[in-house]
Amino acid sequence: MFNLKGKVALVTGVGSPEGIGFASAKLLAKAGAKIFITSTTKRILEREKRT
C-alpha cells in the first residue's frame, strides 16, 4: 500500500455502508489521507462515525 499522509481526498457517494464510495474512503484513510465524505442521503451521518 502507498502513503497518502498529508493528502486530502474528497469521496462522493458514501451513503451506503456496502458501497464503493465508503470502501474507497476507508482505504484512503488507511493510507493516511484526510477524508471528506459526501452523500445525497442522511445516511452519511452514520458513515462519519465509522471512518
Secondary structure by P-SEA (a helix, b strand, c coil): ccccccbbbbbccccccccaaaaaaaaaaaaccbbbbbccccaaaaaaaac
